[in-house]
Amino acid sequence: MLKKTKKLELKIDEYLDLVMSGALVFKEAIKYYLSNQNEEFRVKLEQASKLESDADSLRRIIETELYLKTLIPDQRGDVLGIIENSDKVLNNIAETLSQFDVEIPEIIPELNQYFIELADAAMSSVESLVKAVRAYFKNIYEVRDNITKVMFYEKESDKIADKIKRAAFRNENLELSKKIHIRYFAFHIENIADSAEDVCDRLSIAAIKREL
């Protein structure tokens, strides 16, 4: 049973690698989009889509093993919830990039740096989330520190997104439709950080139960 549990933990580690890679790909993709490097952006878009697909397949394998092999029965519900909610984070990453490709928002140059900072903050929350989930399996006492980082970066994302929205709506040279479009995409990037925070709500409770 211990050997099977170890194999499951390795699969979860592999799954978390995919989530982490999604965050790194997202940051690069946003930079390419803002600098009008369209081919490079689409390469990253395809990478994000494949990471999402691979993660979905691996998640199903993990869920099946948890149920059929009755591994870690006392933690099964918590682990399933953490994995499923982490999957939503990666789905949001891929979906947001897809929306950039479909809708082609016109980001005015003076907002480029804000969008880069927003992407960096949101993805830092995802990276800290991955570290928090790993800690749940390897060192339970590090979970709280990493959750604190997720919360910090989520708040930073909110602040930067707010700056983008204020700058856009105070720009008298921008049409209302473009202002709304810019706000929409700022919201979707900050929403990735929000989804990482949602996972931490579940993770925090699971960690407390393990410490008892």
KOLKOL-459734 format. One record per residue: x, y, z of N, C-alpha, C in turn. Coordinates in steps of 0.05 Angstrom, whole numbers, padded with zeros to 5 digits, always signed. Atoms other than C-alpha are relative to their C-alpha. Layout:
N
XYZXYZXYZ;...
END
This chain:
212
+00017-00024+00000+00000+00000+00000+00017+00025+00000;-00018-00023-00002+00058+00047+00017+00012+00007-00027;-00011-00004+00027+00088+00036-00052-00020+00013-00019;+00021-00011+00017+00022+00051-00086-00006+00029+00007;+00004-00028-00009+00013+00114-00044+00022+00018-00011;-00023-00016+00010+00083+00137-00064-00003+00006-00030;+00004-00004+00029+00066+00127-00138-00021+00021-00005;+00021-00020+00003+00003+00168-00129+00011+00028+00006;-00012-00026-00006+00043+00224-00097+00017+00010-00022;-00016-00007+00023+00090+00223-00156-00017+00010-00023;+00019-00009+00020+00030+00230-00203-00010+00028+00007;+00009-00026-00008+00006+00289-00162+00022+00021-00004;-00022-00018+00005+00075+00320-00166+00002+00007-00030;+00000-00005+00029+00073+00311-00242-00022+00019-00008;+00023-00017+00005+00005+00343-00243+00006+00029+00007;-00007-00027-00010+00030+00403-00203+00021+00013-00018;-00020-00010+00019+00089+00409-00252-00015+00013-00024;+00015-00010+00023+00037+00420-00307-00013+00027+00007;+00011-00025-00009+00003+00475-00267+00021+00022+00001;-00022-00019-00001+00069+00509-00254+00009+00009-00028;-00008-00007+00027+00088+00505-00327-00021+00018-00014;+00021-00017+00011+00021+00536-00345+00004+00029+00008;-00005-00027-00010+00038+00596-00302+00023+00013-00015;-00024-00011+00014+00106+00605-00335-00007+00006-00030;+00008-00004+00028+00076+00598-00405-00018+00025-00002;+00018-00023+00001+00022+00649-00389+00016+00027+00001;-00016-00025-00002+00073+00703-00369+00014+00006-00026;-00014-00004+00026+00112+00692-00433-00020+00008-00022;+00020-00005+00020+00049+00692-00475-00010+00029+00001;+00009-00028-00003+00025+00759-00447+00021+00019-00011;-00021-00018+00010+00092+00791-00462+00001+00000-00030;+00000+00002+00029+00090+00765-00533-00024+00014-00012;+00024-00014+00011+00019+00790-00543+00003+00030+00001;-00003-00029-00002+00035+00859-00518+00021+00012-00018;-00021-00010+00019+00096+00865-00563-00006-00008-00029;+00009+00007+00027+00056+00841-00624+00016-00022-00013;-00014+00023+00010+00097+00778-00631-00020-00023-00003;+00024+00018+00002+00037+00739-00657+00007-00029-00003;-00007+00028+00003+00071+00675-00678+00009-00012+00026;-00010+00010-00026+00107+00668-00612-00023-00002+00020;+00023+00001-00018+00042+00683-00575-00016-00026-00006;+00016+00024+00007+00006+00627-00613+00014-00026+00008;-00015+00023-00010+00061+00578-00596-00005-00004+00029;+00005+00002-00028+00051+00593-00523-00030-00007+00005;+00029+00007-00002-00025+00589-00532-00003-00030-00004;+00001+00028+00005-00016+00519-00561+00012-00016+00024;-00012+00013-00023+00030+00500-00503-00019-00001+00023;+00019-00002-00023-00021+00524-00452-00024-00020-00004;+00022+00018+00006-00076+00484-00487+00008-00029+00005;-00009+00027-00004-00034+00421-00486+00004-00006+00029;-00003+00003-00029-00016+00431-00413-00027-00005+00013;+00027+00004-00011-00090+00437-00397-00010-00028-00006;+00009+00026+00008-00106+00374-00436+00014-00022+00015;-00016+00020-00015-00049+00334-00404-00008-00001+00029;+00007-00001-00028-00069+00358-00335-00028-00012+00004;+00027+00013-00002-00142+00337-00347+00002-00030+00000;-00004+00030+00002-00119+00267-00367+00012-00011+00026;-00014+00009-00024-00073+00261-00307-00018+00003+00024;+00019-00003-00023-00126+00288-00259-00020-00023+00001;+00019+00023+00001-00174+00233-00282+00013-00025+00010;-00015+00024-00009-00121+00180-00270+00003+00001+00031;-00003-00003-00029-00108+00208-00200-00026-00006+00015;+00026+00004-00013-00182+00209-00183-00008-00029-00001;+00006+00028+00002-00191+00138-00208+00015-00016+00020;-00017+00015-00019-00133+00112-00167-00009+00005+00029;+00010-00006-00027-00159+00148-00105-00024-00016+00007;+00024+00014-00005-00226+00114-00112+00003-00030-00001;-00001+00029+00004-00210+00045-00139+00020-00014+00018;-00020+00014-00016-00148+00031-00098-00002+00009+00029;+00005-00009-00027-00175+00064-00035+00025+00010+00014;-00025-00011-00012-00110+00102-00023-00007+00024+00017;+00003-00022-00020-00104+00152+00034-00029+00007+00005;+00029-00004-00003-00178+00143+00051-00007+00023+00019;+00006-00021-00019-00175+00192+00109+00004+00028-00012;-00005-00026+00013-00151+00247+00062-00012+00002-00028;+00008+00002+00028-00184+00226-00002-00018+00024-00009;+00018-00022+00007-00240+00279-00002+00015+00026-00003;-00016-00025+00001-00191+00335+00013+00018+00001-00024;-00019+00001+00023-00141+00313-00040-00016+00004-00026;+00017-00003+00024-00196+00306-00092-00008+00030-00004;+00008-00028+00002-00221+00376-00076+00022+00019-00008;-00023-00016+00006-00152+00406-00079+00008-00003-00029;-00007+00005+00028-00136+00374-00146-00020+00011-00019;+00021-00010+00017-00203+00391-00177+00000+00030-00002;+00000-00030+00000-00198+00464-00156+00026+00010-00013;-00025-00008+00013-00125+00468-00179-00004-00002-00030;+00005+00003+00028-00150+00443-00246-00014+00024-00012;+00014-00024+00009-00196+00503-00251+00020+00024-00004;-00020-00021+00004-00135+00549-00243+00013-00003-00027;-00013+00004+00026-00100+00518-00303-00020+00004-00022;+00020-00005+00020-00165+00519-00342-00004+00030-00005;+00003-00029+00003-00171+00594-00328+00024+00012-00015;-00024-00009+00014-00100+00604-00352-00003-00004-00030;+00003+00006+00028-00113+00569-00418-00023+00015-00013;+00024-00013+00010-00182+00600-00427+00006+00030-00004;-00006-00029+00002-00156+00671-00415+00018+00005-00025;-00017-00003+00024-00101+00662-00468-00016-00004-00025;+00017+00005+00023-00153+00634-00515-00017+00024-00007;+00016-00024+00004-00196+00696-00505+00016+00023-00012;-00017-00020+00013-00137+00741-00522+00002-00006-00030;-00002+00008+00028-00130+00701-00587-00025+00005-00016;+00026-00003+00014-00204+00704-00604-00008+00029-00003;+00011-00027+00000-00221+00775-00585+00020+00022-00007;-00022-00018+00007-00154+00809-00598-00004+00028+00012;+00004-00026-00012-00162+00865-00547+00023+00019-00007;-00020-00021+00006-00126+00930-00564+00009+00012+00026;-00011-00011-00024-00082+00945-00504+00017+00024-00007;-00016-00023+00007-00056+01016-00508+00028-00002+00013;-00028+00004-00009+00020+01020-00500+00006+00009+00028;-00005-00010-00028+00018+01060-00435-00010-00019+00021;+00010+00020-00019-00018+01001-00403+00016-00027-00001;-00015+00025+00004+00031+00947-00427+00014-00009+00025;-00015+00007-00024+00074+00949-00365-00018-00009+00023;+00019+00008-00020+00014+00945-00320-00010-00029-00005;+00009+00027+00007-00010+00883-00357+00021-00021+00006;-00022+00018-00006+00058+00851-00350+00002-00004+00030;-00001+00002-00029+00059+00866-00276-00024-00016+00011;+00024+00015-00008-00012+00839-00269+00004-00030-00005;-00005+00028+00006+00007+00774-00304+00020-00012+00019;-00021+00010-00018+00069+00767-00261-00011-00005+00028;+00011+00003-00027+00030+00778-00196-00020-00024+00001;+00019+00022+00001-00026+00731-00216+00013-00027-00002;-00014+00026+00003+00022+00676-00237+00018-00006+00024;-00014+00005-00025+00063+00686-00174-00019-00013+00021;+00019+00013-00018+00000+00668-00136-00004-00029-00007;+00002+00028+00009-00006+00605-00178+00025-00016+00008;-00025+00013-00008+00067+00587-00166+00001-00006+00030;+00001+00004-00029+00058+00597-00091-00021-00021+00007;+00020+00021-00005-00005+00554-00094+00012-00028-00004;-00013+00026+00006+00035+00497-00126+00018-00008+00023;-00018+00006-00023+00087+00502-00070-00016-00007+00025;+00017+00007-00023+00031+00501-00018-00011-00028-00002;+00011+00027+00003+00000+00438-00047+00022-00020+00003;-00023+00019-00004+00068+00404-00051+00006-00003+00030;-00006+00001-00029+00079+00422+00022-00020-00016+00015;+00021+00016-00013+00013+00389+00040+00008-00029+00002;-00008+00028+00001+00044+00322+00020+00028-00004+00012;-00028+00004-00007+00117+00334+00039+00007+00013+00027;-00006-00014-00025+00120+00385+00097-00024+00017+00007;+00025-00013-00006+00053+00404+00126+00004+00028+00013;-00004-00025-00014+00084+00461+00166+00008+00023-00018;-00007-00021+00020+00104+00499+00103-00025+00009-00015;+00025-00006+00015+00032+00501+00077-00008+00029+00006;+00010-00026-00008+00013+00563+00116+00017+00023-00012;-00018-00021+00011+00074+00604+00093-00006+00005-00030;+00005-00003+00029+00059+00590+00020-00029+00010-00006;+00027-00011+00003-00016+00604+00028+00001+00030+00005;-00003-00028-00006+00004+00671+00058+00010+00015-00025;-00010-00012+00024+00043+00685-00006-00021+00002-00022;+00022+00000+00019-00017+00666-00049-00018+00024+00006;+00017-00022-00008-00059+00716-00010+00013+00027-00007;-00014-00025+00006-00006+00770-00018-00002+00006-00030;+00000-00005+00029-00001+00762-00093-00028+00004-00012;+00027-00005+00009-00076+00758-00101-00008+00029+00005;+00006-00029-00006-00082+00826-00067+00015+00019-00018;-00015-00016+00019-00027+00853-00111-00013+00000-00027;+00015+00001+00026-00065+00829-00172-00024+00018+00000;+00023-00017-00002-00127+00865-00148+00008+00030-00003;-00010-00028+00000-00087+00930-00138+00008+00008-00029;-00010-00006+00027-00054+00927-00207-00024+00001-00020;+00024+00000+00018-00120+00909-00242-00016+00026+00004;+00014-00024-00006-00152+00968-00207+00013+00024-00014;-00015-00021+00014-00097+01014-00235-00006+00000-00030;+00006+00003+00029-00110+00987-00305-00027+00011-00006;+00027-00009+00005-00184+00999-00300-00003+00030+00003;+00001-00029-00005-00176+01069-00272+00014+00016-00023;-00015-00013+00022-00124+01088-00325-00016-00001-00026;+00015+00003+00025-00168+01061-00381-00024+00019+00000;+00025-00016-00001-00232+01096-00359+00005+00030+00003;-00006-00029-00002-00197+01162-00347+00014+00010-00025;-00013-00007+00025-00166+01162-00416-00022+00011-00019;+00021-00013+00016-00208+01212-00455+00002-00006-00030;-00004+00007+00029-00179+01188-00522-00010-00028-00007;+00009+00027+00005-00206+01118-00514-00030-00002-00003;+00029+00005+00003-00274+01096-00539-00009-00018+00024;+00011+00015-00023-00319+01066-00485+00003-00030-00005;-00002+00029+00006-00319+00998-00520+00028-00010+00005;-00027+00009-00005-00243+00995-00516+00006+00001+00030;-00004-00001-00029-00244+01016-00443-00012-00025+00013;+00013+00023-00011-00293+00960-00428+00016-00026-00006;-00015+00023+00008-00251+00910-00467+00025-00003+00017;-00024+00000-00017-00188+00929-00428-00007-00009+00028;+00009+00008-00026-00226+00923-00363-00006-00030+00001;+00007+00028+00002-00252+00854-00384+00024-00018+00002;-00024+00017+00000-00183+00826-00396+00017+00003+00026;-00013-00004-00026-00154+00857-00333-00014-00018+00021;+00015+00016-00018-00210+00823-00295+00006-00029-00003;-00004+00029+00004-00197+00755-00326+00028-00008+00010;-00026+00007-00010-00123+00757-00308+00000+00000+00031;+00001-00001-00029-00137+00778-00236-00017-00023+00010;+00017+00022-00008-00190+00723-00234+00016-00026+00003;-00017+00024-00003-00135+00671-00242+00012+00000+00028;-00010-00001-00028-00105+00695-00176-00022-00006+00019;+00023+00006-00018-00174+00693-00145-00005-00030+00002;+00004+00029+00000-00181+00620-00166+00021-00015+00015;-00021+00011-00016-00114+00605-00135-00006+00003+00030;+00008-00005-00028-00139+00636-00070-00022-00019+00008;+00022+00018-00007-00201+00593-00073+00011-00028+00007;-00012+00026-00007-00158+00530-00074+00012+00001+00028;-00013-00003-00027-00121+00556-00013-00020-00001+00022;+00020+00002-00020-00186+00562+00025-00005-00030+00007;+00004+00029-00004-00196+00487+00015+00025-00013+00013;-00026+00011-00009-00122+00472+00027+00005+00006+00029;-00005-00009-00028-00119+00511+00092-00015-00018+00019;+00017+00017-00017-00176+00470+00122+00012-00029+00000;-00011+00027+00002-00145+00405+00097+00026-00003+00017;-00025+00000-00015-00078+00423+00128-00005+00000+00030;+00007-00001-00028-00109+00439+00195-00009-00028+00009;+00010+00027-00007-00144+00371+00195+00023-00020+00002;-00023+00018-00001-00077+00336+00182+00017+00005+00024;-00016-00007-00024-00044+00373+00239-00012-00009+00026;+00013+00008-00025-00096+00351+00289+00007-00028+00008;
END
